[in-house]
Amino acid sequence: MRKLIFTFLFICLAIVAKAQELNCTVTINSDQVSQTNQQIFKTLERALNDFVNKTKWTNRVYNENERVNGQMFITITDYDSNQFKGNIQIQSSRPVYNTSYESPVFNYKDNQFNFEYIEFQPLIFNENSFEGNLTSVIAYYVYIILGLDADTFALEGGNDDFRIAQKIVTQAQGNNSAGWSQSSNRGRFELIDNLLSNTYREYRIAMYQYHRKGLDILGDNNSTGKQVIAGTMKLFETITKRRPNAFLITTFFDAKSEEIQNIFSDGPKYDVVSLKKTLNSIAPLYSSTWNDIKY
């Protein structure tokens, strides 16, 4: 009997030790809505935090300290009779080996976020059917976050997550909700289509090399880490020659520009003349940031 009790307790502890995939804060801003009763926005915020962080999204096992850090900022611009209109900003990051630093991985704003929500209704996601625009959009970005995070640790490690995100897009397109169509400029369809396209395969190679082969060794070998990170910019240059102003390159530098500046402005000197030329050709919108690289 004692052995059985010990075994049961061990199993229970093992289950507790396994965490869900995300450590994501969902924040709702309703300042633009002239609504005297703000309770529905607070209820929705709590429900979304539970939905994102307590749902089991994959079959992978995560320890508590392995959960992927993220944030979702939802701004409501219009509300009437359970119909919400607004936008959502999604950010995610991942830890850098042997440091306390969190490296930004994804930073994207989706301006087409319209949905219906009745206070206290259960939030349901079904991978095989469309249950509503609210949960579909949130689940889509959950899988984008998880897929990109996996790509930074293993070459094309996010394939399974990206395929589910693509499935969500396909199911949502038949419901005429904003942001899902192929014609949406730099929308959800284009993002996941590009991530799974061989046309942009260098992007995913760069995500792995930049983080796993570059950032993660900076603490032990700063010079080699810088060389690897600079080398990944050549992969983006290849994409730019094939597809100028590519969507994925924009999303990468929206998250990474300040980090790249800091990396090459600190530590052992690195010849940045060629690097700055490459950066200015592939991400000219951040030319002032590249000009601030010290060495």
Order of alpha helices (4+ residues) and beta strands (2+ residues): alpha-beta-beta-alpha-beta-beta-beta-beta-alpha-alpha-alpha-alpha-alpha-alpha-alpha-alpha
